[in-house]
Amino acid sequence: MPFETIKPVKQPRKRSMITMVGLLLVVIGTPLAVWGIYHALAPLFETYANALNDPLGDKMPEDGKALSQQMTVHLPIGILGGAMATVGSSMLTFAIGRRLFSRMRGKALGGSVN
């Protein structure tokens, strides 16, 4: 019986840790940023909506301190979510760029890179 060529078993495609962490940060950070910024700006939108609906009404706040306190409760959450989404997006861009660069380098050298 002649020697048979053993075909290598294809390994499942590995995803790098930087890709998975970046994707997780984007998936968690984006909705968190949208939620936090929306809820931070909601009191301001409500104030302007009340002013447009009833211009002569007495629903306007006396001072801006109550409005600013309502806004600053949710603003740090929105900022944190935006930072998470930005870092995750940068990590994904780096991982995709590294993968494309390694493929181009492999093709230039005549090899095949997965």
N, C-alpha and C positions, 0 to 999 in steps of 0.2 A: 504494500500500500504506500503510494508516494505521500510525501509530506503535503499536508493540506495547509493552505494559507488561512490563518485565523484572522477573521475580521475583528477589529476592535469594536467593542460595544460603545455606542454613542452615549456619552454622559449627558445628563440633563444640563441645560444652560444655567451656569451659575450667575447669580446677580451679586454684584459686590455689595458690601455692607454700606458703603457710602451712598449707593443708589437707594437702598431700602430705607435708610435713615432720612435721606433727603426727601423721598416720597412721603414718608410718614410725617415729617415736619410740614410739608406743604399741605397735606390732607387735613392735618389738625389745625395748623396755623391760619389758613385762609378763612374757614368759617368763623374761627375765634376772632379774627380781626374784623370781619364784616359785622359780626354780632356786637362786638364792643364799640366799634365806631358808630354803628347805627343807634345803639342805645345811649351813647354819649351825645349824639346830635339830636335825639328825639325831643328833649325839652325845648331846644331852640326852634325846631320845626313846629312844635305845638304852640309856642309863643307867637310865631309869625302867622300861623294858621288862625289863631284867635284874633289877632290884630286885623287880618284881612276879612274875616267873617263878621266881626262886630267892631268897627273902628272906634266907636264912641263908648264901648263897654269898659267896665272896670276890672276886667280879668287880667290886666297887665301886671306883672310883678312890680312891687315897690322898689326893690333893689335887685341888683344882679347877683348878690351873694347866694341866694337860694338856687338860682338857675345854675350858677357855676358849681355849686356843691353837687347838684344832681348830675351835672356833666362829668365831674371828676371821679365819680364812683366807677363808671364803666370805661373811662378813657385808658387807664393803665392796662386793662384786659385787651383792648383793641390794639394798643401799642405792642404788647407782648405777642399777640397773634401775628401782627404784621412783621415783627422781627423774626418770628419762627418761620413764617412763609418765605421771607427774603433769604434766610440762611438755607432753608431747604431747597429753594430754587437755585441758589448758587451751587449747592452740593450736586444737584441733578445736572446742572450745566457742566460742571467739572467732570462728573462721571461719564456723561455722554461724549464730551470732547475727548476724554482720555481713551474711550473705547473706539471712537472714530479714528483718532490718531494712530492707535495700535493697528487697526485694520489697514490704514493707508501704508504704514511702515511695513506691514507684512506683505502686502501686494507689491511694494517697491522692491523688497528683497526676494520675491519669487515664492514665498511660502504662503501657507494659508493660516490665517489667524481666526479663531472663532469669535 
